[in-house]
Amino acid sequence: MGRLQVVAVEGLPEIHSGHDLAAEIVAAHGDLLPGDVVVVSSKVVAKAEGRVIRGRSREQAVDDESVRVVAERGDLKIVQTRHGLVLAAAGVDASNTEHGSLVLLPLDPDRSARSLRAALQDTVDGPIAVVITDTAGRPWRLGQTDIAIGAAGLMPLLDLRGTHDTHDNALSATMPAVADEIAGACELVMGKTSGTPAAVVRGLQHLVQRADGPGASSLVRGPDDDLFPVGSFDVVRSRRTVRTFSDRDVPRAVLESAVGDALTAPAPHHTTPWRFVIVSDSTRERFLDAMADRWRADLHADGLDSGAIDEHVGRGDLLRRAPSLVVPCLVADGAHGYPDGRRATAEQSMFHLAMGAGIENFLISLAVHGVGSAWVSSTLFCPEVARDHLALPDDWQPMGCVAIGYPASPAGRRTPRDVGAYILDA
């Protein structure tokens, strides 16, 4: 490949909103050459774009810049930003900025890279590239390193799949993250405390192209490929009741995986008392219509007027809107029989508790897969309707319905509760 040269751009002034960053880089570095890669920290780009705020706490700024909390422990919060990046504190930074101010990430780092490249390109007789970097931690590794969050003028990912190594072995997974490698190399000369927010890489002209390319956003792993979407400390809290869903279908494999997790819940007498009925589209409308009719009759008998009845029954419409509908059922065929009511009632309670544990496992598993759900008690009030329309055996007790689908929008954060109000020390 030849020689690679990484040179810090020294002498840049303190950058403020409205600064011509391209002109400042050229003035500090001198002439750029075709094939150069100009690397700039996201902080200096954000400052030039006016992404500096005051009068807001860091915690509030992190929440405002986040679309999803991935993991949280104490004061540490790992979140997903609107860019798709998973970062500590959403990239909100209080270092290298005036006291009392916070620097946010650029609104669109790829667009920032394209804009900066266009301005720099006017000074060069040939294509150059721009990479915008930010510092990130890495799962399973201590410390931080710089990664590319914006790029223009080069392919951020080099796909070597299908090629062969020096021993003629076919490569099936090799995809170097070129933009990230460039960011990490430049961090060695830019540093964190030297006040040097830019560098130039020379010797990678074979990677530089005339087109802007797909940008660093193409490096973000999509949710379907993310094997660790939720931190282990946050699995339980990831479950939220979701009532509005997108039109995206939930794969059968996801439902089956959630059922498998449900079957790991504790149960009495080494039994497996859980069954899950996946309701087909052809069955759903008749089933839900029959339940609605029964509900209307019950509410009418309670003395409610038609308006109140419509309001109550309308709450069940989410069962019609959800892409998938599942009816959990209890099969207590392993229950022990007792001659007295006290023990018989306790035996029934054991199986009901096990059913709740299985349903909760089911809901949490869906959440870990990025799928929303809402448990609705409906079938508990009309079990015979469910048995009739779903062709259930007589010993299957329907225990509500679960509306399932990908959330139409991210769920809001849970409001912390004072656990002391729910604990009794005896």
N, C-alpha and C positions, 0 to 999 in steps of 0.2 A: 504493500500500500504506500510505501514511501514515508516521508517525514510528516509528523503532526505537530503543529505549533499552536499553543494556547497562550494568548497575551492579554493581560488585564488592561482595560481602558482606564488609565489613571487621570486624575485632574478634573473629573466631572464636578460641576458645582452642585450645591444642594438643589434638588429639583422640586419645583412647586407647580401647582395647577396652571396650565397654560404654557408651560415651557415647551419649546421646540426640541424634543428629545433627540431627534435625528440630527439636527444641527449641532447640538452639544456633543454628541458622540463623534461626529466627524471632526469637530474642532479639537477634541481631546486626543483622538487617536491618529488623525491624519487620513491619508487616502486609503480607501478600501480597495481590494482587488476582486476580480471575478472569482467566484467559488468560495469566498469567505463566508463564514457563519457568524453573525453578530448575536451574542447571547446577552440578555438583559434580565435583571431580576424583576419579578412581578411588582415588588414594592416601588421601584422607581417609575415603572410604567403607571401604576395606580396613582402615584403622586402627581404625575404629569396630567393624568385624566381627571384629577379632582376627587379621587376616591379616598379622601381623608375626612374623618368625622370627629366631632367633639360633642360633649354633652350627653353621651350615651355610654352606659356601662359596657364593659367587654362581654359580659354574659348576655346582655340584651343584643349586642351586635352579632354575637355568634348565633343566637336563636334566629335573628332576622335573616342571616345569610345561609341558614340551613334549611334543607327540605326533609331531612331524615336524620334521626339520631341512630348511629350504628352501634355505639358502645359508650358506656359512661361508668366512671368509677371515681368517687370523690369529686375533685375539681376538674378532673380530666374528662373531656367530652370529645369523642370521635364522631364526626358528622359527615353527611353527604351534602355538598353544596349544590347550588342550582346548575353548576357546570358539570355535575356528575362526579366531581372529585371527592374522595374520601380522605379527610384531613382532620388533624387535631384542631379544634377551635375554629373550623371553617376558614382557616388561613388568616383570620383576624390577628393583627400584629400590633403590639405597642412598642416595639423596639425600633431604633433608628428613625424615630419621628419625635416631634415636639411633645414635651410632657403634657399629658391630658388629652392627647389625640390618639386616634386609632387608624391604621391603614387597612382597608379592605382589599380583596382581590379585584383585579379588573373585571368589569361586567362581562366581557367576552374576550378572553385572552387570545383566541385565534384571530379575531377581528383586529385586536390591537397589534398582533404580530404582522398581519397583512398590511395594516396602515403604516407601521414603522418601516417595513420592508419597502413599500412603495416610495416613502420619503427618502430612504437611504439609496434606493436603486437609481435615483437621479444623479448620484455622484459616481456611479460605477459603469464602466463599459462592458457589462456582462452580468449574468445572474448572481445574486447573493441570496442567503437565507437568514432568517431571524428565528431565534428560539427565546421564549419567555419562560423563566424558571420560578419555582417556589420550593421551599424546603418542606420535606415530609418525612415522617417516620415510616417504618416498614414492619409489617407483621413478622413476628418470630426473629427480629433482628434489633439489637440495641442501636441507639444513635439515629441520626437523621442524615439525609443527603438531598441534594437538589434534584428535582424532576422537571420535565417540560410540561407546562400547562398551556402554552401557546406556541404555535410554530407556523412558519410560512416559507416556502421555497425549497422544502426537502420532504422526502417521505419519512414520517416519524418512525415507521415500523418497517424493517427490512425482512421480507418474507423469503426464507431460504428453504421452505418445505418443498420437497421434490428434487432438490439438488443433492449432491453427493459430497462426502467428506474426503480427506486425503487417502482413506482406505477404501474408498468407493462404497461406503455405507450410505444408504438413502436416509436423508434427514426428513423426519416426519413432524417435528414440533418446533424447530429452530426458527425463532422470529425475534432477532435482536431489536430492542427498543432504542433505536439510534438517537432519537431526540433526548431521551433520558440519559443515555451515555454521554452525550455532548454536555448536557446540563451538569452532570456529576463531575466531568473533567474541568469545566470552567469554575466550579465552586472552589477548586483547589487554588486558583489564582485570585478569585474575587473575595473569598473569605466572608466572615460574618461581622467582623469588627473593624475592618480596614476602610470602610467607606468607599469601596470600589464595586459598584453595582453592575458592571458590564465587562465583557471580554470579547475577544475575536479569536475564532478558531480558523486556522489556515491548513490546508492539506486534505480537505474533504470535498474537493470540487467534484469528485465522482458522484457525490450524493446530492449536490445542489442542482436544482432544476428551474426552468423558466416559469412553470406554473406554481401557484401558491401551494397546491396540494391539499390534502384532507385536514390538515391541522392536528394539533396535539389531542384534540377531543377524540380522535380515532384510537387513541391509546387507552381510553377509559373502558374497562371491562363492563359489558352490559349485565343487567340483573339476571338474565337467564343463564349466564356463564359464571356467576358468582357463587362459589361453593361455601362462602362464609359471609352471608349478608348480615348476620346478627352476631354481636359479641356474646360470648358464653354467659356473661353476667347479666345480659339483657334479654335473654330468650323469653322468659316469662312475661316481661313488660312489653315485649313486642306485640303481644296479642291485644288488639283493640277491636271493639265492635264496629263494624263497617256496614253502613246502610245504603251507600251509593256506589255502584260498580261501573267499570268500563265495559265495553262490549267484547273484550277479549275473552276467548274461551279458556277454561281451566283444563289443562291436560289430564287425561285419565290417570296417568302415572303419578301426578301430584296428589290426586285424591287417594290413590292406593297407598302411597307413601304415608299420608296422614293417618289412614286406617291402621297401617302397620305400627305407627307410633302410639295410636290409641290402645292397641293391644298390649302395650307394655305397662299399663296402669295396674295398680294393685287390685286384687279381687279376692273374695272369700273362697276358701276351700280349694285353692288351686284351679278354679274354674276360669273360663273365658266367656263372660256373660254379655259381650258386646256384639251387636250386628249393625251394619250400616247399609241402608237402602239408598242407592243412587237413583233418583227419580228421573225418568226419561222425559223429554219434551212432550212426547205424545200422551203421557200420563198426567203430567203436571197440572194442566188447566182443569181437567175434570176433577182431580183430587182437590185442588185449591178451591174450586167452585163449591164442591160439596162441603168442605170445612167452613167456607164463608156462609153458606146457607145455615149450617148448624149454629154458627156463632150468632147470626142474625136472630135466629129463633130464640136462643138463650137470652140475648139482650132485650128482645121484645118482651119475653116473660119477666125480665127484671123491671119492666116499666119504662125503658128508655124510649124517647121519641125517635123518629126516622133520621133526623139530622145527627143526633148523637150516635145512633147505630152506624150510620155511614162513616162517621169520623173514626169510630173504634175499628170497624172492619177494614177501613182504608190503611190502617197501620200495617196490615199484613201484606200490602202490595209489594214490599221488598222481596217477598218469596217468589213473586212472579217476575220481578226484574232481574234477579240474580242469574248469572250464567249457569250456575249449578245449584241443585237442591239435594240435600241429603237428609234422611230421616234416621237418627240413631235409635236403636231398639235394645231393650233389655231382655235377655233370655236367662231366667233364673232357674234353669233346669237342675243346677247343682245345689240348690238351697236345701237345707235340712228342715225336716218337719218337726214341729213341737206341738204337744197337746195343749199348752197354755198360751194365752194371748200375749203375755209379756215377752216370752222368748220368740214367739212367732213374729211379733212386731219388730223386735230387734234384728231378727234374721232378714226381714224385708228391708230394713233400714241399711243393713250392711251392703246389700246388693244395689240399692239406690245410690249409696255413697260411691260405690265402685263405678256405677254408671256415670256419675258426675265426673269422676276422675278420668274416665276414658274419653268423655266428651271434651274435657279441658285439654287433654293431650292432643286430641284431634284438632282443636282450634289453634293451639300453640304451634303445632306442626305446620298447619296451613300458613300461619303468620311467618314462620321461618322461611317458607317457600315464597314469601312476598305476596301471599294470597289473603284477602280479607274475608271476614265471616261475621255472621250474626246468628246467635242461637235464639230461636223463638219457641215459646212453650206450647204453641198451638195444638199439636196432636195429643198432648196430655189431657186436653179437655174433650176430645172426641176420638178415643182410640179405635172405636168400632168403625168410624169413617175411614181412618187410615188403613185398618186391616182389610176393609172391603175393597178400596180403590187401589191399594198396593199389593193385594193378594198375599197378605202376611199370614204365617201360621198362627194358630190361636194362642200359643205361648209366647209370642213376640209382643212385648209391651213398647209401643212407640213413645219416645221420650223427647218430644218437641221436633223442630225442624232446624236445619242449619242452611242459611242462605250463604252462598259462596261465590266469590269472584274477585278479580283484581280491583283494588280500590280506584275509584274515579279520581281521587286526589289524595295526597299524603294525609295521614291522620295527625291531628294535633297532639301536642305533648300532654301527657298525664299530669294532673295537678297533684303534687306530693301530699301525702296524708300523714298526720301525726299518728304513728303506729302505737304510741303509748295509750291512746284512747281505745285501742282494741285489744289490749293485753291486760290480763289479771295475774298478778303474782300471788300464788296461794301458798 
